[in-house]
């Protein structure tokens, strides 16, 4: 059997992680429906079209308000003063001199605060979304992207949602692997990776002006094997990153990171599980029961306040059906 190339290996790993996630998909689907009020499928290769549920379909949405409040409380506890909640201190290998203290106080930390407080970098939005997912589903991820050629936005932050993510942990039980796929427009793919790096299929769509055609893009971030960390540059760094088009196997970008660029938290987890469990998942049985009870009570209240009525008539039963809805009027025959 011929040896699989790198992209084939990545796709095989995708399938393994997808299977690992499948045990949680039913729970996540219920959380999406009753708390986020969305119909979401978690195993269709990133081609999902998320459908917002009509509010009338959810009889009671108290849990959505509770989830928002608890997420806000959690965010406030972790990030009480925005960017000022964080501070960079000198490493112990740096001399504890007055000039070094001043350097961190007047140069390093203000630069960090300016970058984090910049609305264009998306940190606040990413943090809010990740905390909400962490609270509801039990897993929250933020991808940190360096933009060395953009002085106005040197770093950007994006919440990588649980719908598109696949994760794995190391022997120390920390997440060190994130695989992700999502549908992107042809125009966005070309803008991100350059026309010279995309597949001939994507280039053909672009040349014809079909910028809104969809391309399934996959990203893999995981530890690089020790034997491949020789040399210099991003391709020898401890974490490997590969971007490719799923349908064509065309590599779009390959790079590396000195540190894991997608910190991923889990609300809580079982010892033998990778995926987390959130407060939203714990509330699902009560939420389903609450909706069923409220629906029954609503129907009962309607009938109590405006009950169905029957009238005697010398003809047959009109239409052959008894209308039991609130305020209905059914004609009965007298024989």
LUMLUMVO-52480 format. One record per residue: y, z, x of N, C-alpha, C in turn. Coordinates in pm, whole numbers, plus 32768, in hexadecimal, padded with zeros to 4 digits. Layout:
BEGIN
YZXYZXYZX ...
***
This chain:
BEGIN
7F8880008055800080008000807C80008058 80DA7FA2804381517F9B809981A980168088 81EE803B80F2824680AE80F082C08092809B 82E780F38049835C80E27FF383DA80E48048 843B808D802684BB8093806B850D81078033 8583811E806C85D28194804985F581977FB5 862281277F7C864981257EF085D0813E7E96 855F81047EB784E5811B7E6984BD81AF7E6E 84CF81EC7EE284B2827B7EEF851082CE7E98 858F82A67E9785F182EE7E4585D082E17DB0 85A8826B7D85858882577CF7850B82A67CD1 84AD82AD7D2C843682FD7D12845983917D06 84B483BE7D5C84E2844A7D55852E84637CD3 857B84007CA785C084097C26855C84287BB9 84ED83DF7BB5848983F17B4D844C847D7B52 843784B17BCB840185377BD9846185A07BA1 84E185917BC3854585F07B92855A85E27AFC 854F85677ACA855B85517A3A84EA859879F0 847285917A25840185D479E78412866C79EB 844B869E7A568464872E7A6484C8875F79FC 8528870979DB8590872D797A855F872078EA 84F786D178D584CD86AE784D84AA872A77F9 8476879378388450880B77ED84C8884C77A8 8541883477DB85B8887377A3860488177743 85D9879A77358629873976EC8636875A7658 85CC878E761985D487B2758C863C88217578 8639888575CF869A88F275C5872788BD75DB 873B8869764087C08833765B87F287DC75E8 8798879375A887BF8740753587F2879774C3 87B1880874AA87DD88637440886388A47463 887588C874E288F68901750C8965889C74F7 894C881F751E89B187B7750C89D487A57479 897087AC742289878792739489D08806734F 89A1887F736489D688F073168A4E89357358 8A5F892473DC8AD08967741F8B3B89017447 8B12889474888B73882C74AE8B8C87C8743F 8B3987CC73D78B42877173658B3F86DF7392 8AD886BF73E48AC4863774148A2E86177411 8A0F859A73F58985856B740289768531748E 8927857174E189158547756B8881853E758B 885984D475D087D084C675FF87D284D57696 8775852176CB877985487757871584FE77B0 86D68495777E866F845477D0866A83BD77BD 86DE837E77B486DE82EE779B872582A1780A 871282CD78858744828578FA87DB827078FA 882382D378CA88B582CD78D388F6826A7876 88A9822E781C88E281C777C5890B81FF773D 891582827735893382C676B789BD82A27681 89C4828E75FF8A44828B75B98A4D830C756A 8AA4836675948AB083E675518AF583D474CB 8AB9840C74628AF0840073DC8B1F848873AD 8B9D8492738A8BD1850F73558B9F852272C7 8B6C859A72AB8B3485B772278BA685CD71C4 8B978598714C8BF985AF70E38BFD864470C5 8C74868170C28C7B871270AD8C3287437031 8C2D86F06FC78BEA871A6F4C8B5687346F62 8B1D86F96FCC8A8F870C6FE68A728797701E 8AD787D970558AC8886170888B0588C07022 8AB289126FE38AE189686F768B3789DA6FAB 8B118A11701F8B5D8A7F705A8B6C8A6670F0 8BE68A6571218BFE8A4B71AF8C3D8AC271F5 8C208B3B71C48C538BB372068C288BBA7297 8BAD8B8C72B28B7A8B96733B8BCA8B3F739B 8C038AD0736A8C568A7C73C08CD38AC673EC 8D0F8B10738E8D878B5E73B08D638BCE7411 8CF18C0E73FA8CC58C7A74538CAA8C4374DF 8C6B8BCD74E58C4E8B8F75678CCE8B6F75B3 8D338B3B756C8DB48B1D75AB8DF68B9D75E0 8DF08C07758F8E308C8575B88DEA8CC27631 8D638CC0762F8D1A8CFA769F8D2C8CA7771E 8D358C2277118D4E8BCE77858DD88BE977C0 8E3B8BFC77688EC28C1B77968EC58CA277DD 8E7B8D0377A88E778D8777E68E358D7F7870 8DCA8D31787A8D848D2178F98DDE8CDB795F 8E248C7479318E808C2B79898EEF8C8679B9 8F248CD7795E8F8F8D3379848F628D9C79E7 8EE48DC779DC8EB08E2B7A3A8E9B8DF07AC5 8E708D717AC98E568D327B4A8ED48CF97B8B 8F368CD57B388FAB8C8C7B6990298CC67B29 90458D477B3E90B18D8A7AF4913C8D567B13 91528D287B8E91D88CFD7BB791DB8C6C7BE5 91848C197BAC91828B8D7BD3915F8B7D7C65 91A48B227CA891898B097D3691A48B847D8D 91FC8BDE7D5E92198C577DAB91A68CBA7DAB 913C8C9C7D5E90C68CF37D5D90768CE57DDE 90928C7C7E2A90458C617EA4909E8C727F1F 905D8C957F8C90A58CA2800A90468C80807C 90788C3880DD902A8C18815390518C7881C3 8FED8CBB81FA90058D1782698FCB8CDD82E9 8FF88D0F83588FC68CDF83D88F328D0283E7 8EEA8CAE842D8E5F8CCC84508E5F8D3784BD 8DF48D8584C08DEF8DF185228DF58DC085B2 8DD78D3F85C78DDD8D09864F8E6C8CE78679 8ECA8CE786198F568CCC86378F9B8D4F8659 8FE28D5786C990238DD586F2907E8E0D8686 907B8E90867890CD8ED4861491598EED864B 919F8E7F866292258E89869B928D8E74862D 93088E9B864A93738E8E85E893908DFD85C8 938A8DA7862D93A88D198616933D8CD885BD 92BF8D0185CE92558CCD857892648CFD84E9 928B8D7B84D992A38DB1845393138D62840D 937C8D49845793EB8CFD841F93C28C6E83FC 936C8C33844E933D8BAB843692F48BA283B0 929C8C01839692528BFF831892AD8C2282A2 93098C7D82B893608CA9824B93C78C408225 94018BFD828994728BA4826E944D8B10826B 93DB8AED82A293B58A5F82A893358A428259 92C98A86827D92468A65824392418A8481AD 925F8AFF818692548B2580FA92B88ADE809F 93368ACE80C793918A7F8072936189EF805F 932989B380C992F6892A80BB928189258059 922A898A805F91BA8990800291EB89A17F72 924A89FB7F5F927E8A147ED892C189987EA0 930E89527EF4935088D87EC592E888707E99 927D88647EE5921688027EC391CD88297E43 91AC88A97E34916188D57DBF91B788D77D41 923988F07D52929388F67CDE92C2886D7CB0 92A988067CFF92D3877F7CDA928587527C5F 92C987387BED928087137B73922B86957B84 9253863C7BE0920B85BF7BF0918185D07C2E 916886417C7090E686507CB19078867A7C50 909D86A57BD8903C86BF7B6E8FF187437B79 901E879E7BCF8FD4881B7BE28FD0886E7B62 9042887E7B21904588D27AA98FE9889C7A3C 8FF088197A258F9A87DD79BF8F0787EA79E5 8EE987CD7A648E5F87D67A938E2988647A86 8E7B88C67AA78E5289527A9F8E38897A7A0E 8E91895279B48E80897479278E01893578EE 8DEA88B6790E8D72887278DB8CF388AF7915 8CF488CD79978C7D890479D88C5D899079A3 8CC289E1798C8CAC8A6779568C738A5E78C9 8CA68A0078798C7289EE77F18BDF89C677F4 8BBB8969784D8B2F894078588AD889B2788D 8B0E89FE78EC8AC58A6F79228AA98AD678B5 8B0B8AF178638AFE8B5477F88A9D8B25778B 8AA98AA677658A588A7376F689CB8A4E7720 89C18A00778D893E89CA77B588FD8A197827 894C8A5D787689158AAA78E589238A68796C 895F89F17973897289AA79F189FF896D79F3 8A4789817A608ACC89457A6F8ADE89107AFC 8B0B88927B088B1B88527B8B8BA788177B98 8BE288267C0E8C6287E67C2E8C5187967CAD 8C6F87167CA78C6886C17D1D8CF186BE7D60 8CF186D47DE38D6C86D47E338D6E86557E86 8DD586077E728DDF85857EB68E5A85827F10 8E4685607F8E8EB685537FEB8EF284C77FE0 8F7784C47FE08FC084457FDD901C84408057 8FE6842780CD90378430814890AA83CD814D 90A283618101910C82FB8104917783118099 9169837E804C91C9839B7FE2920E84208000 92878419803492CE8493805A92F984E37FE1 930D84A17F6F933584E77EF692C1852F7EB3 924884FF7EC991D1853C7E8D9160853A7EF4 9169858D7F5A9104858A7FC5907A85B67F97 907486017F2A8FF486317EF48FF886267E5C 8F8985FC7E228F7F85F77D908F01863E7D63 8F0586727CE88E9786C27CB38E6B86887C2C 8DE986827C178DB3864D7B9B8D3B869F7B6F 8D3786C27AF08CC187057AB98C54869D7AA4 8BE186B47AE28B6D865E7ACD8B1A869D7A5F 8B17865B79EB8ADD869779748A45869D7979 8A1086F8792B8980871179298932869B78F0 89748649789F893185D478648909857078CF 895C85607935894684F8799A8909852D7A1B 88FD85B27A2888D385EE7AA6883E86117AA8 880786117B21878186437B3B878B86967BBB 875887117BB7876D876B7C2886E8879F7C5F 86EE87D17CD9867C88157D1586B188807D74 865C88E17D94868789507DE7863289587E65 866689A17EC9861B89B37F4585C68A317F3D 85878A557FAC852F8AC97FAD85798B4C7F98 85FB8B4A7FAF864D8BC27F9986848BCA7F0B 86598B6B7EB6867E8B687E2887108B427E0F 874C8AFA7E6F87D28AC47E5B87C78A2E7E43 881A89FA7DE98818896B7DCD884F89207E45 880088C57E7C882D88767EEF881687E17ED9 87EC87BC7E6087D187307E3F880987107DB6 885886A77DAD888B86757D2D887B85DE7D2A 883485AF7CC6882985207CAA887685067C2A 88BB84967C25890C84797BAE890C83E57B92 890A83C27B12891D83367AEB897883307A70 89C082C47A678A1A82B179F48A3E821E79EA 8A6481F779718A8F816D79598B22815E797B 8B4180FB79CC8BCB80E379F58BEF805279DA 8C6E803979BE8C9D7FB079AB8C997F637A2E 8C817EE17A248C807E8B7A9B8D027E9A7AE9 8D727E9C7AA18DF47EA87AE38E007F297B33 8DCD7F977AFC8DD380177B418D7980197BBC 8D037FDA7BB08CA67FD67C228CE37F877C96 8D207F157C778D5E7EC47CDF8DD57F0E7D1D 8E227F527CCB8E947F9E7CFD8E68800F7D5A 8DFA804F7D398DC980C17D868D8580987E08 8D32802D7E028CDF800C7E758D077F8A7EBC 8D5C7F3B7E7E8D857EBD7EBC8D2B7E4A7E91 8D667DD77E7B8D1C7D637E4A8CAF7D397EAD 8CC87D4D7F2D8C687D227F948BEB7D7A7F97 8BEF7DEF7F568B7E7E4B7F5D8B287E4D7EE0 8B567E0F7E738B097E137DF78A9F7DA57DF7 8A467DA87D9689DB7D457D8E8A127CBF7D5E 89C37C567D7089EC7BD17D4289FB7BCF7CAA 89A97C1E7C6589B27C267BD38A377C607BA8 8A5F7CCD7BE88ADF7D0D7BC68B547CB37BEF 8B477C727C628BB17C177C8F8BC37BA27C2F 8B557B717BF78B5D7B027B978BA97B2C7B1A 8B8E7BA57AE88BD97BD87A758C6D7BE37A97 8C8A7C147B0E8D167C277B378D5E7BA17B43 8D1C7B3F7B7F8D597ABC7B918D767A777B0B 8D257A967AA68D3B7A5C7A218D9D7AAD79CD 8DD17B197A068E327B6B79BF8DF47BC9795A 8D707BDE79618D2C7C3779048D2A7CC5793E 8DA27CFE79468DB47D7E798B8D767DF37940 8D5D7DE578BF8D2B7E54786F8C937E547861 8C517DF678A28BBF7DFA78A68B927E7A78EE 8B227EB278C58AF67F3278FA8A967F227970 8AA67F7B79D18A4E7F807A468A1C80107A52 899880227A5B896080A77A6C896380CB7B00 89BC812A7B2289D081557BAC898781D97BC2 894481E47C3388FC82607C56893282977CD9 893D831C7CDF896783617D58890083CC7D79 88DB83D57DF78880843F7E2288C1848E7E93 88C085117E8688F4856A7EEE888985D37F09 885A85DA7F8487F086377FA787F0864E803D 87A886B6806D87A586CF80FD8769865A8149 87A7863981B9877385CE820F870486088267 869585C18276862B85F282CF8661860F835A 862E8678839A866286A4841C865886368484 85ED85E6847D85DB857D84E28641850C84D3 86858506846086EA849E844A877884CF8466 878785498496880C858184AE88388570853F 8800850E8582882784F3860D889F84968611 88F184A486758964844D868489E0848A8648 8A428434862D8AC2846285F88AE58413857A 8B4A844485338B7683FE84BB8B358434843D 8B5F83FF83CC8B318431834A8A9C841A8334 8A6383B3837389D58395835E897A83F383AB 89B4845183F4896384B5843B898085428408 89D0854D839E89F485D0836A8982860E831A 898686918306891586D882C788F386AC8239 8956867981EE893A864E8166894E85B7815B 88EC8576811F88EC84E58111891984BE8085 89698455807B899884217FFB8981838B7FF6 893F835D7F8C892382CE7F79894E82A67EED 899D823C7EE489C882037E63898681797E56 894C815D7DDF890F80D97DCE890D80B17D3B 88FF802F7D2588F07FFB7C9D885E80077C75 884680467C0587BD80627BDC876C7FE37BC0 87A77F867B78875C7F117B4B87417EAD7BBB 87977EAA7C2187897E467C8B875B7E827D10 875A7F077D1987377F4D7D96879A7F327E07 88127F027DE588757EE27E4C88BD7F627E78 88B67F7D7EFB88FD7FF17F3189937FD77F2F 89DD80327EF18A6D80257EE78AB680707F57 8A7D80E37F7B8AC081367FE08A5C819C8014 8A6481B780948A10821E80D08A678270812F 8A6282F281208AB7834981728A7483D18180 8AC1843281AC8A8B84B781BE8AF7852181BA 8ACC859F81B48B2A860F81AA8AFA86828202 8B5986CA823A8B38873F828A8B0C87B28230 8B4287B781B58B1D881E81558AFA87DB80D0 8AAE8821807E8A8687EC7FFC8B0387D47FA7 8B1F87587F7D8B9E87387F3B8B9F874E7EA4 8B2F877B7E6B8B29878D7DDA8AF488197DBC 8B4488817DD38B1589097DB68AEA89157D24 8A74894D7D118A3789557C8D8A0E89E57C70 8A418A1A7C038A228AA37BDC89C58AA47B64 89768B0E7B5A89208B227AE6893D8BAB7AAA 894C8BAE7A2789718C2979E089098C9579FB 888D8C7579E4881B8CC67A0C879F8C6E7A03 87348C977A4586BE8C437A4A86418C987A5A 85CF8C5C7A3A854E8C9B7A5185218C7C7AE0 84CC8CD37B1984A48CC07BA684618C3B7BC2 84178C067B6283CD8B8A7B7B84108B107B3E 84918B1B7B1C84DA8AAC7ADF85518A857B36 85738A067B3485E789D27B7C866189D17B21 864E89A57AA686BF89997A4886E48A227A12 87668A3679FD87988AB679CE878E8AC47937 87A78B3B790B87AB8B5B787C88328B9D785F 88798B6B77FB88FD8B9E77DC88FF8BEF775C 89738C28773F89828C7776C489708C207649 89988BA2765389888B4775E188F78B3475BA 88A18B26761E88138B15760087D88B9175BF 88048C0775EA87D28C8275AD87FD8C8F751B 886F8C5374F988A48C617472886A8BFC740F 88228B95744087F58B2973E987A18B577372 873C8BB0738286F08BDA730B87498C18729F 87A88C6C72C888038CA9726788618C43722A 888A8BE2727A88E58B7B724888A18B2771DD 88258AFF71F587DB8AAF719387C78AFE7113 87A38B7E712287908BD370AB88138BE4705F 88808BF970AA89038C0C706A892B8B90701B 89148B19705289368A9F700A88E38A906F8D 88618AB06F95880A8AA66F2088358B086EB3 88558B836EDC887E8BE86E7A89038BC26E39 89628B936E8A89E38B6D6E5289D88AF66DF4 89808A9A6E14896B8A286DBB89328A566D36 88D08AB16D3A88958AE46CBE88FB8B336C6D 894B8B876CB389B18BD56C6D8A1D8B7B6C30 8A438B126C778AA88AB66C448A798A746BC3 89FD8A486BC389C48A0A6B4989BE8A6F6AD7 89948AEB6AF9898B8B536A938A148B746A5A 8A7B8B806AB08B028B9E6A818B368B306A26 8B1E8AB26A4B8B4C8A4269F98B0F8A49696D 8A8D8A6569688A4A8A6968E58A758AE36894 8A918B5368DB8ABD8BCB68958B488BB76859 8BA28B7968A58C2B8B6568768C368AF46813 8BE28A8F68218BE88A1A67C78B5989EE67AA 8B128A3B67588A828A2467478A6389A266FD 89EC896D671289C188F866C489A889216633 89C588C765D589B988E46546895B88816502 892688AA648F88D3885164418903884D63B1 88FF87DA6372892687C962E588B287926296 88A487C4621D883C878F61C6886A870F6182 881086B0617B882F862F613D87B285FF60F5 87C685A96094875285796049871384FD6088 874284DA60FE87068469614686AA849C61B4 868184416209862A84696277867E849E62EB 863B84D563508681850963C686CA8498640C 874E84A36418879C8437644F8779841764DF 8750839E64F887338372657F86AE83A465B5 86708404657285EF8436659F85F9849A6611 867384C1663D8684851E66AC86D785956682 86BC860866C3870B868166AC876686926725 87E7868D670E8849869D677A88638731678E 883C87676802884B87F7681C88C488166875 891A87B6688E898F87D168E189F688206893 8A54885C68DA8ABB88AF689C8B0B885C6838 8B21889667C28B728854675D8B3187E06717 8AB087CD672A8A6D875866EE8A56876E6658 8A3D870266128A268706658389AF86AC6563 894286E6653288C8869A651688AC86A3647F 888F863264408876862A63B087DF862F639A 87B2868C63428725869C63228708866B6295 8692863562828668860961FD8632867F61AD 8641867D6129860C86E560D1859986A86081 852186D6609A84AA86A1605284648715600B 
***
